[in-house]
Amino acid sequence: MTQTAEATDRYVRDFDALREQRAEEPLWLRDLRREGFDYFQRMGWPIDEKRDEIWKYTDVKPVARTEFRNSEAAGTTLSDRDIAALVPFDGGMSRLVFIDGYYVPGPSRVVDADNESVRRLSDAVRDEESLVHGHLGRYSEPGHDASVGLNTAFFRDGYITSDHAAPVVTYPRTLIVAGKRVEVTLIETYLSLGPRNHFTDPVSEIGLGEGSRVTHYRIMRENTESYTIGHVRPCLGPDSTYKSVVYQAGSGLMRLDLEVLIEGEGAFADLKGLYVVGGNQHLDNLVSIDHARPHGTSRLYYKGILDGKSRAVFGGTVYVRPGADKTDAYQEDKNLLLSAEAEADSKPSLEIYADDVKCGHGATAGAVAEEAIFYLRSRGLDEQTAMRLLIQGFASEILDGIKIESLRAHLEQVTMTALAGVGATDPSLQEASA
């Protein structure tokens, strides 16, 4: 069985309908959109016979066979109080709010220090065309993946999704250009304001100049009826630093394709992630780090907490190109299984084509150690409290690295709320490592 014609045709109709609206866009951008859409039409979704190794454990038929409609400007608006409840960690930072891909000026703000550097992508295309032209689509090429092609064809800006009667699709696009010795902190947050099914197809491109530092927090908290297939593409210049913390707790089906290119000598990529899933949620993290220049360093450390019948997939590849000597890379994925029906599939790998490098990887999956629970219970704690403390300790190794105190506290609360019903471990679970 192949992808239904109705779902495919919907994208064609939407793309054709937007041509007139985009007549004022520069020719290069219209060509880029056409390139993305042509790739999607030619390749389609990775289902059935098109399902290759990198999609082996994740079935995207629910996305491919649902007729999502292109979102329209929502009547929903958000007050400062609403925002404070949804994201109680932004403090005095600049904030851009999007609902269904449409910019909402009311709750948005740009502080004085960022007035010339933080703006909607659509405004930047108009006001700084040469800058955008030089970077947009360079790090995440439209022919890389079907969902990247779709995003390139349809993106507006960024988003928070609202509630609709019919399934909608949104295409957030974020472009970060960090110049020489610039420091940037980005909190990219995805939320659902209602329980409806929707599909989010976000792409984030990040270019780091010489000596620049980018700290990127990516918070996924959409509803469990939704689907998210996201792409993040950082490109690191000489002596630059990219620090990423990914937190994933939403969506029924989540896929993150994080592809880091170390293009400059002496660059450092520090990638951390925590995912908390339960019920029938399915999560797939595909992370690759391409060391293209010498003296590059990368660290990848992801941890997962799985309950119910959830499943987590991790694929991590460190690629060291010829000539990238003195590379220092290590990756590790650890999973805590709170249910006998939860499953974690982890496949870290190394591809090394250079001499004089230091690279390694590891992966573990298992239950909370019964000895640890026994020890805490012997100190007077009940079983559920002991379990929660051990889970909190497992998660803290990632969350403690978040430098924004209000964000760290918020995610700690979200994590423990999500695990409020967790009780004793299942003695049938045995730890396994690879």
C-alpha positions as CSV (number, residue, x, y, z in Angstrom):
1,M,0.0,0.0,0.0
2,T,1.4,3.4,-0.9
3,Q,0.8,6.9,0.2
4,T,-2.8,8.0,-0.6
5,A,-3.2,10.3,-3.6
6,E,-5.5,12.5,-1.5
7,A,-2.9,13.4,1.1
8,T,-0.3,14.1,-1.7
9,D,-2.7,16.2,-3.7
10,R,-3.4,18.4,-0.8
11,Y,0.1,19.6,-0.7
12,V,0.0,20.3,-4.5
13,R,-3.1,22.3,-4.2
14,D,-1.7,24.3,-1.2
15,F,1.5,25.0,-3.1
16,D,-0.3,26.2,-6.2
17,A,-2.6,28.4,-4.1
18,L,0.3,30.2,-2.5
19,R,2.0,31.1,-5.8
20,E,0.1,34.4,-6.1
21,Q,0.8,35.4,-2.5
22,R,4.5,34.8,-3.0
23,A,4.8,36.8,-6.2
24,E,6.6,39.6,-4.4
25,E,9.3,37.3,-2.9
26,P,12.7,37.4,-4.4
27,L,13.3,35.1,-7.3
28,W,16.0,33.1,-5.4
29,L,13.5,32.3,-2.6
30,R,10.8,31.2,-5.0
31,D,13.3,29.0,-6.7
32,L,14.4,27.5,-3.4
33,R,10.8,26.8,-2.5
34,R,10.2,25.1,-5.9
35,E,13.3,23.0,-5.4
36,G,12.0,21.8,-2.0
37,F,8.6,21.0,-3.3
38,D,9.9,19.2,-6.4
39,Y,12.1,17.0,-4.2
40,F,9.1,16.1,-2.0
41,Q,7.0,15.3,-5.0
42,R,9.8,13.2,-6.5
43,M,10.8,11.3,-3.3
44,G,7.6,11.3,-1.1
45,W,7.5,10.1,2.4
46,P,9.9,7.3,3.6
47,I,7.2,4.6,3.7
48,D,6.8,1.1,2.3
49,E,9.5,0.4,-0.2
50,K,11.0,3.9,0.3
51,R,11.7,3.2,4.0
52,D,15.4,3.1,4.3
53,E,17.8,2.3,7.2
54,I,17.5,5.7,8.9
55,W,13.7,5.2,9.1
56,K,13.9,1.5,10.0
57,Y,12.3,1.9,13.5
58,T,9.9,4.7,12.8
59,D,6.8,4.4,10.7
60,V,5.5,7.7,9.3
61,K,2.4,6.4,7.6
62,P,0.1,8.3,10.0
63,V,1.7,11.5,8.8
64,A,1.9,10.5,5.1
65,R,-1.8,9.4,5.0
66,T,-3.4,12.2,6.9
67,E,-4.7,15.1,4.9
68,F,-3.4,18.0,6.9
69,R,-4.6,21.4,5.7
70,N,-2.4,24.4,5.5
71,S,-3.0,26.6,8.6
72,E,-4.7,30.0,8.4
73,A,-4.2,33.0,10.6
74,A,-5.8,32.0,13.9
75,G,-8.2,34.1,15.9
76,T,-6.5,33.0,19.1
77,T,-4.3,35.5,20.8
78,L,-2.3,35.2,23.9
79,S,-1.9,37.7,26.8
80,D,1.3,38.2,28.8
81,R,-0.4,36.2,31.5
82,D,-1.0,33.4,29.1
83,I,2.6,33.4,28.0
84,A,3.8,33.5,31.6
85,A,1.8,30.3,32.3
86,L,3.1,28.5,29.2
87,V,6.7,29.6,29.3
88,P,7.5,30.8,32.8
89,F,11.2,31.1,32.1
90,D,11.8,33.8,29.4
91,G,12.4,36.6,31.9
92,G,13.4,39.8,30.1
93,M,14.5,38.1,26.9
94,S,13.3,39.0,23.5
95,R,10.4,36.8,22.5
96,L,8.7,36.1,19.2
97,V,5.3,34.3,19.4
98,F,3.7,32.5,16.4
99,I,0.4,30.7,16.3
100,D,0.0,28.3,13.5
101,G,3.0,29.9,11.8
102,Y,1.6,33.4,12.0
103,Y,3.3,36.1,14.0
104,V,1.4,37.5,17.0
105,P,2.7,40.9,17.9
106,G,0.8,41.3,21.2
107,P,2.7,38.9,23.4
108,S,5.9,39.3,21.4
109,R,8.7,41.7,22.4
110,V,12.2,42.6,21.2
111,V,14.4,44.2,23.9
112,D,16.5,47.2,23.0
113,A,19.8,45.4,22.9
114,D,18.4,43.0,20.2
115,N,16.5,45.5,18.2
116,E,18.5,45.1,15.0
117,S,19.3,41.4,15.4
118,V,16.1,39.6,16.3
119,R,13.3,39.7,13.8
120,R,10.8,37.6,11.9
121,L,12.3,35.7,9.0
122,S,9.9,37.3,6.5
123,D,11.0,40.8,7.6
124,A,14.7,39.7,7.3
125,V,14.1,38.6,3.7
126,R,12.8,42.0,2.9
127,D,15.3,44.1,5.0
128,E,18.5,42.0,4.9
129,E,18.0,40.0,1.7
130,S,21.7,39.4,1.0
131,L,22.4,38.0,4.5
132,V,19.4,35.6,4.4
133,H,20.2,34.6,0.8
134,G,23.7,33.6,1.9
135,H,22.5,31.3,4.7
136,L,19.0,30.1,4.2
137,G,19.0,26.6,2.8
138,R,22.7,26.3,3.0
139,Y,22.8,24.2,6.2
140,S,19.6,22.3,5.6
141,E,19.3,21.8,1.9
142,P,15.8,21.3,0.5
143,G,16.8,18.0,-1.1
144,H,18.0,16.4,2.1
145,D,14.7,14.9,3.3
146,A,11.0,14.9,2.4
147,S,10.0,17.0,5.4
148,V,12.8,19.5,4.8
149,G,11.5,19.9,1.3
150,L,8.0,20.5,2.5
151,N,9.2,23.0,5.1
152,T,11.3,24.9,2.5
153,A,8.2,25.0,0.2
154,F,5.8,26.3,2.8
155,F,7.6,28.0,5.7
156,R,6.6,31.4,7.0
157,D,8.3,32.0,10.4
158,G,8.0,30.1,13.7
159,Y,5.0,28.9,15.7
160,I,2.9,27.8,18.6
161,T,0.0,25.7,17.4
162,S,-3.6,26.4,18.3
163,D,-6.8,24.3,18.4
164,H,-8.5,23.4,15.2
165,A,-11.4,21.1,14.2
166,A,-9.4,19.7,11.3
167,P,-5.8,18.5,11.3
168,V,-3.4,21.3,10.3
169,V,0.3,21.4,9.4
170,T,2.7,24.1,10.2
171,Y,6.2,24.8,8.9
172,P,8.3,26.8,11.4
173,R,11.7,28.0,10.1
174,T,14.4,29.4,12.2
175,L,17.7,30.9,10.9
176,I,20.5,31.9,13.3
177,V,23.5,33.7,11.9
178,A,26.1,34.2,14.6
179,G,28.9,36.4,13.4
180,K,32.5,36.5,14.6
181,R,32.8,36.2,18.4
182,V,29.0,36.6,18.9
183,E,27.2,35.0,21.8
184,V,23.6,33.8,21.3
185,T,21.1,32.0,23.5
186,L,18.0,30.6,21.8
187,I,15.0,28.9,23.5
188,E,12.9,27.2,20.8
189,T,9.6,26.1,22.4
190,Y,6.8,24.0,20.8
191,L,3.5,23.9,22.5
192,S,-0.1,22.7,21.8
193,L,-2.9,25.0,23.0
194,G,-5.5,22.3,22.4
195,P,-5.9,18.5,22.1
196,R,-6.4,18.3,18.4
197,N,-4.2,16.3,16.0
198,H,-1.7,18.3,14.0
199,F,1.7,18.0,12.2
200,T,4.7,20.2,12.9
201,D,7.5,20.3,10.4
202,P,10.2,22.6,11.8
203,V,13.7,23.4,10.4
204,S,16.3,25.3,12.3
205,E,19.6,26.4,10.6
206,I,22.4,27.8,12.7
207,G,25.6,29.2,11.2
208,L,28.4,29.9,13.7
209,G,31.2,32.3,12.8
210,E,34.8,32.2,14.1
211,G,34.9,32.2,17.9
212,S,31.1,32.5,18.3
213,R,29.1,30.7,21.0
214,V,25.5,29.5,20.5
215,T,23.5,27.9,23.3
216,H,20.3,26.3,22.0
217,Y,17.5,25.0,24.1
218,R,14.8,23.0,22.2
219,I,11.7,22.3,24.2
220,M,9.1,19.9,22.8
221,R,5.8,19.8,24.7
222,E,3.0,19.3,22.1
223,N,0.0,17.1,22.8
224,T,0.2,13.3,22.4
225,E,-2.2,13.3,19.4
226,S,0.3,15.3,17.3
227,Y,3.2,14.4,15.0
228,T,6.5,16.3,14.9
229,I,9.4,15.7,12.4
230,G,12.1,18.3,13.1
231,H,15.5,19.1,11.7
232,V,18.3,21.1,13.3
233,R,21.4,21.9,11.3
234,P,24.3,23.7,13.1
235,C,27.4,24.5,11.1
236,L,30.4,25.4,13.3
237,G,33.2,27.8,12.1
238,P,36.7,27.9,13.6
239,D,37.0,27.9,17.4
240,S,33.2,28.2,17.7
241,T,31.0,26.5,20.4
242,Y,27.6,25.0,19.9
243,K,25.8,23.8,23.0
244,S,22.4,22.1,22.7
245,V,20.0,20.8,25.2
246,V,16.9,19.0,23.8
247,Y,14.0,18.3,26.0
248,Q,11.2,16.0,24.5
249,A,8.0,15.2,26.3
250,G,5.2,15.7,23.8
251,S,3.8,14.4,20.6
252,G,2.5,10.9,19.8
253,L,5.2,10.6,17.2
254,M,8.4,12.6,17.5
255,R,11.5,12.6,15.2
256,L,14.5,14.9,15.6
257,D,17.2,14.9,12.9
258,L,20.1,16.8,14.4
259,E,23.0,17.0,12.0
260,V,26.1,19.0,13.2
261,L,28.9,20.0,10.8
262,I,32.2,20.9,12.4
263,E,33.5,23.0,9.4
264,G,36.1,25.0,11.3
265,E,39.3,23.9,13.1
266,G,39.1,23.8,16.9
267,A,35.3,23.9,17.1
268,F,33.3,22.3,20.0
269,A,29.8,20.7,19.9
270,D,28.2,19.8,23.2
271,L,24.9,18.0,22.7
272,K,22.7,16.9,25.6
273,G,19.1,15.6,25.6
274,L,16.4,14.3,27.9
275,Y,13.3,12.6,26.7
276,V,10.3,11.6,28.9
277,V,7.7,9.5,27.2
278,G,4.8,7.2,28.2
279,G,1.6,5.6,26.9
280,N,2.0,4.8,23.2
281,Q,4.4,7.6,22.4
282,H,7.1,7.0,19.8
283,L,10.3,9.0,19.8
284,D,13.2,8.9,17.3
285,N,16.5,10.8,17.7
286,L,18.8,10.7,14.8
287,V,22.0,12.6,15.7
288,S,25.1,12.9,13.5
289,I,28.3,14.8,14.0
290,D,30.5,15.4,11.0
291,H,34.1,16.3,11.9
292,A,35.4,17.9,8.7
293,R,38.4,19.8,10.2
294,P,41.2,18.9,12.6
295,H,41.2,19.6,16.3
296,G,37.4,19.4,16.6
297,T,35.7,18.2,19.8
298,S,32.2,16.8,20.3
299,R,30.3,15.3,23.2
300,L,26.9,13.8,23.0
301,Y,24.9,12.6,26.0
302,Y,21.2,11.7,25.8
303,K,19.1,10.2,28.5
304,G,15.6,8.8,28.2
305,I,12.8,7.9,30.7
306,L,10.2,5.5,29.3
307,D,7.0,4.3,30.8
308,G,3.9,2.5,29.5
309,K,4.2,1.1,26.0
310,S,6.4,3.9,24.7
311,R,9.3,3.4,22.4
312,A,12.5,5.4,22.0
313,V,14.9,5.1,19.1
314,F,18.4,6.6,19.1
315,G,20.8,6.6,16.2
316,G,24.1,8.5,16.7
317,T,26.9,8.7,14.2
318,V,30.3,10.4,14.6
319,Y,31.9,10.8,11.2
320,V,35.6,11.8,11.0
321,R,36.7,12.8,7.6
322,P,40.1,12.3,6.1
323,G,42.5,14.9,7.4
324,A,40.4,15.7,10.5
325,D,43.3,14.7,12.8
326,K,43.2,15.3,16.5
327,T,39.4,14.8,16.6
328,D,38.1,14.1,20.1
329,A,34.6,12.7,20.1
330,Y,32.4,10.7,22.5
331,Q,28.6,9.8,22.5
332,E,26.4,8.0,24.9
333,D,22.7,7.2,25.2
334,K,21.2,5.9,28.5
335,N,17.6,4.8,29.0
336,L,15.6,4.1,32.1
337,L,12.7,1.7,31.5
338,L,9.9,2.0,34.0
339,S,7.6,-0.6,32.4
340,A,8.2,-4.1,31.0
341,E,6.4,-3.0,27.8
342,A,8.6,0.1,27.2
343,E,11.3,-0.4,24.6
344,A,14.6,1.5,23.8
345,D,16.6,0.8,20.6
346,S,20.0,2.5,20.6
347,K,22.6,2.4,17.8
348,P,25.6,4.6,18.3
349,S,28.3,4.3,15.6
350,L,31.7,5.7,14.5
351,E,33.0,6.2,11.0
352,I,36.7,7.2,11.2
353,Y,38.9,8.1,8.2
354,A,41.6,10.0,9.9
355,D,44.6,9.1,12.1
356,D,45.4,10.3,15.6
357,V,41.9,10.6,16.9
358,K,40.1,9.8,20.1
359,C,36.6,8.5,19.7
360,G,34.2,6.3,21.6
361,H,30.5,5.5,22.3
362,G,28.2,3.7,24.6
363,A,24.6,2.9,25.3
364,T,22.6,1.4,28.2
365,A,19.0,0.5,28.9
366,G,17.5,-0.9,32.1
367,A,15.3,-0.5,35.1
368,V,15.9,1.3,38.3
369,A,18.2,-0.8,40.4
370,E,16.3,-2.7,43.1
371,E,19.2,-2.3,45.4
372,A,18.9,1.5,45.2
373,I,15.2,1.3,46.0
374,F,15.9,-1.0,48.9
375,Y,18.5,1.3,50.3
376,L,16.2,4.3,50.2
377,R,13.3,2.3,51.7
378,S,15.6,1.2,54.5
379,R,15.9,5.0,55.3
380,G,12.2,5.3,55.8
381,L,11.0,6.3,52.4
382,D,8.0,4.6,50.7
383,E,8.5,2.9,47.4
384,Q,7.0,5.5,45.2
385,T,9.0,8.3,46.8
386,A,12.2,6.3,46.5
387,M,11.4,5.7,42.8
388,R,10.7,9.4,42.2
389,L,14.0,10.4,43.9
390,L,16.0,8.0,41.8
391,I,14.3,9.1,38.6
392,Q,14.9,12.8,39.5
393,G,18.6,12.0,40.0
394,F,18.7,10.3,36.6
395,A,17.2,13.3,34.9
396,S,19.3,15.9,36.8
397,E,22.5,14.9,35.1
398,I,21.0,16.6,32.0
399,L,18.8,19.3,33.5
400,D,21.6,20.5,35.9
401,G,23.5,21.7,32.8
402,I,20.8,24.2,31.9
403,K,22.2,27.6,32.9
404,I,18.9,29.5,32.9
405,E,17.6,28.8,36.4
406,S,14.0,29.4,35.7
407,L,14.1,27.1,32.6
408,R,15.8,24.4,34.6
409,A,13.2,24.6,37.4
410,H,10.3,24.5,34.9
411,L,11.6,21.4,33.2
412,E,12.3,19.7,36.5
413,Q,8.6,20.3,37.4
414,V,7.4,19.1,34.0
415,T,9.4,15.9,34.3
416,M,8.2,15.0,37.7
417,T,4.6,15.9,36.9
418,A,4.7,13.6,33.8
419,L,6.0,10.8,36.1
420,A,3.6,11.5,39.0
421,G,1.9,8.1,38.7
422,V,5.1,6.0,38.6
423,G,5.3,3.4,41.3
424,A,7.6,0.5,41.9
425,T,9.8,-1.0,39.3
426,D,9.0,-4.2,37.4
427,P,11.4,-6.9,38.7
428,S,11.4,-8.6,35.3
429,L,13.4,-5.8,33.8
430,Q,17.1,-6.4,33.6
431,E,19.7,-4.0,32.7
432,A,21.4,-4.4,29.4
433,S,24.3,-2.5,27.9
434,A,26.0,-2.3,24.6
